[in-house]
Amino acid sequence: VHQQPHRGQDAAALLARRILTPVRLLVDQAVAVAAGQRALPPPGTPPANVAEFEALRVASAAAARTLEAREAEFRSIFETAAAGVVEIDARSLRYLRVNRRFCTISGRTEAALVGGGLRPDDICHPDDLGRNAVSEVLAQGIEAEAEVRLLRPDGAVAWVRASAAVSARAADGSPLRIVSVVRDVTERRRAEQARELLAREVDHRAKNALAVVQAVVRLTPKDTLASYAKAVEARINALARTHTLLANGRWAGTELHSLARAELGAFLPDPAKASPGKGGTTLAGPVVMLSPAASQAISMVLHELATNATKYGALSAPGGAVHLHWSVDEAQGHLTLNWEERGGPPVTGPPARLGFGSKVIEATMRDQLGGEASQCWKTEGLVCRIRVPLERILAGLEPKGEASAAIHAGSEAAPGH
């Protein structure tokens, strides 16, 4: 009688073990399936149950392979994208993930961006802080685009156009992560700025050219209608030749040799038809890149000198010759041009009064280039010496810049005509 309670407990324990045994077996099978292993049911398990476990294992393994393939595909697209792609923590605003293209655009490594805990504003140009697309997304809660400048570690600036959107939200709807696509638009920006600068430069130079033309028309002596028309046409043609050189160089300036050849070539015979011993002209001096304004002024001076030489000086005689040479004194910051005539009609002395051309030369050098021009009428011919500050004539040179930026050593001689 007293043993009956113990028998009841034993019976309960046995029953529990029999009930739990299938559960343990089911857990074992589930663990095996999850690990991708074949399920080994205990003896006596109905074939239908075995097949069900095997189908579950096969399906689970296929799903895992598909997931891995998609993840690999996403990683490949992410890393090889032509645009920069970043993922940002919406709360701390730190970079969570960046691709190779963004590292190239920003000039930083993944370790510096992600491992260094950087945020978009940390690499943004100071003038563009708070204007990036991520800030717009957080402020407005919608997709946003912005064009800002990134400041690279070497100090270079990269213009980028970024679009951003929330990629994950918390249960309360607040942003968790933000994805941004970043495109480098530096070259486009530079091209736009270059076009704008060129348009302004052309507008400015066109106005200057019209002003010069007006001055030529107004100041050219009106002795006779024919001589007036011829002189005006010649001076305007000189300006046109300079404009052609400037246009060919995209208004960056002209080289002094090229300018001198263009201007003097209008007055001198064709070299192919020139006879030996009949004089001509020579050019010599270092390579000097002139600014557009200086190009126009110096071309007008050379035109006047050549015109005078053709009418009264060395180029009016069969054996006359002109030697134009120049030198640069970087220490003193000056360019000196020397025009020397030989072989023309004998010169008895300076003229009783300065002609219009001489006045143009002196006024142009003084008023436009801050220089000076002196003329000496020697017996063998006119010698004109022109001296101008480098900072007023060199292409791309600021007033306090380095003269050597637009000057190269060397000389060139044009064969006699």
C-alpha positions, 0 to 999 in steps of 0.5 A, a space after each residue: 500500500 505504501 509503495 503505490 505513490 512511488 509507482 505512480 511517480 515512476 509511471 509519470 517519469 516514464 511517461 514524461 521521458 516517452 513524451 519528451 523523446 520525440 521533442 528532443 529528436 525533433 530539436 536534434 533534427 532541426 539543428 542538423 537541418 539548420 547546419 545544412 546536414 542531412 537529418 538522421 531520424 531514429 529507427 522506425 520513423 515513417 518515411 514521410 517524416 524523413 522526406 519532409 525533413 530532407 525537403 526542409 533541409 534542401 530548401 533552407 540550403 538553397 535559400 542560404 545560397 541565394 542570399 549569399 549570392 545576392 549579398 555578393 552581387 550587392 557588394 560588387 555593385 556597391 564597390 564598383 559603382 561609378 558614383 560614390 555611395 555611402 551609408 550614414 548613421 542618421 543619429 550620429 551622422 557618422 559614416 557606416 559604409 563607403 565605397 571605393 569611388 567615394 574614397 577617390 572623390 574625397 581623397 580619403 581611405 575607408 579606414 579614415 572615413 569609417 574607422 575615424 568616425 568622420 561625418 559629412 561636415 568634417 570633409 565639407 568646405 567651410 563655406 558649404 557647411 550644413 548645406 549637404 544633402 544629408 542635412 536636408 534629408 534630416 531637416 525635411 524628412 524627404 529625399 534631397 539633392 545638393 551641390 557642395 564642395 569637399 575639401 581633400 586632405 591635400 587642400 584640393 577642392 572637389 565639387 560633388 552633387 549628392 542625393 540622399 534618402 532615408 534607407 531604414 527607420 525605427 519603429 517610431 518612424 525616426 530615421 536610422 540610416 541614410 544612403 547618399 549617392 555622390 557624383 564628382 562634378 568638378 570638371 563640369 564646374 571648371 568648364 562652366 567657370 571657364 566659359 563664364 570667365 571667357 564670356 566676360 573676357 570677350 565682352 570686356 575685350 570687345 568693349 575695349 576694342 570698340 573704344 580703341 576703334 573709336 579713338 582711331 577714327 577720332 584721332 587719325 589725321 584727316 588731311 584728305 579723305 583718301 589718306 584718312 580712310 587708308 590710315 583708319 583701315 590699316 589701324 583697324 586691321 592691326 587690331 583685327 590681327 591681334 584679335 585673331 591671335 587672341 581668339 586662337 589662344 582662347 584669349 589667354 594671351 599671345 606670344 611676343 614673337 608671334 605678335 611681332 611677326 603678325 604685325 610686321 608681316 603686314 608691311 614687309 615683302 613676301 620672304 619667298 620673293 625677297 632678294 639677297 642684300 635688299 634688307 629686311 627685318 630680324 626678331 630676337 628675344 626670349 619667349 614672353 607671353 603677353 596678356 590680352 590688353 598688352 597684346 593690343 597695346 604693343 601691336 598698335 605700337 608696332 603697327 605705328 613704327 612699321 607704318 612710319 618706317 614704310 613711309 619715311 624710314 628704313 622700309 621706304 628704301 630698297 636696302 633698308 632693314 629693321 631689327 627688333 629685339 627685346 630683353 627681360 630684366 626680372 630683377 628690375 621687373 621690366 621688359 625692354 623693346 628696341 626698334 632699330 632702323 638701318 639703310 633708309 634715307 639719311 636722317 638729319 635730325 628729329 622732325 620739327 613736330 611729332 607726327 600722329 604715330 609718334 604720339 600714339 606710341 608714347 601715349 599707348 605705352 604711358 597710359 595703357 601699360 604704365 611704361 615709357 617710349 623714347 625715340 632717337 633719330 640717328 643718321 642711320 635711322 630711327 631707334 625707338 626704345 620701349 620699357 614697360 613693367 612686367 606686372 602690366 603685360 604678362 599673361 596670367 600674372 597678378 601685380 605681385 606675381 612672379 615674372 618667370 611664370 610667363 617668360 621662357 629663355 631663348 630667342 628666335 630670329 626671323 629671316 630677312 625679308 
